[in-house]
Amino acid sequence: MKRAEIEQRCEVLVQPILDEHHFELWDVEYVKEGSNYYLRVFADKEGGITIDDCVTISRALEVKLDEDDFIQDAYILEVSSPGLGRPLKRERDFIKSIGAAVDVKLYQGLNGQKEFTGILKEYKNDEIVIELEDKMLELKRNEIASIRLAFDF
């Protein structure tokens, strides 16, 4: 089973758990680091997610994952907050983050620069507008290697 399929199936299993507790799914990733596989679930809620919230999600999800048993490799389940510098991946991430400071890394340089920090002003049709100190920068999502909330701006 491919990584994307595992992540999608896990999303389907975890979403009812999150809905029940009024949490929001931020992301699911299945990655290999060294010799270990990790299934990571990133969740949030208004005011921030706590360690107890993560334990609640983890315990309920472990039961569902054991019942479904679709992941062939041994893996480590981690449930956490997406953190302060959370990546923006989905349309709703961008929409929720309008007005926030973001760090952007491009695949290819723009006027000799690949990294920018500014305010996310707009998102529509897979295009974003970032306000820099002296100008507005319009980018297509497929030009962006990564975009995440900035720690400090």
Secondary structure, DSSP 8 states (H G I E B T S, - for coil): --HHHHHHHHHHHHHHHHHHTT-EEEEEEEEEETTEEEEEEEEE-TT---HHHHHHHHHHHHHHHHHH----S-EEEEEE---TT-B--SHHHHHHTTTSEEEEEEEEEETTEEEEEEEEEEEETTEEEEE-SS-EEEEEGGGEEEEEE-S--
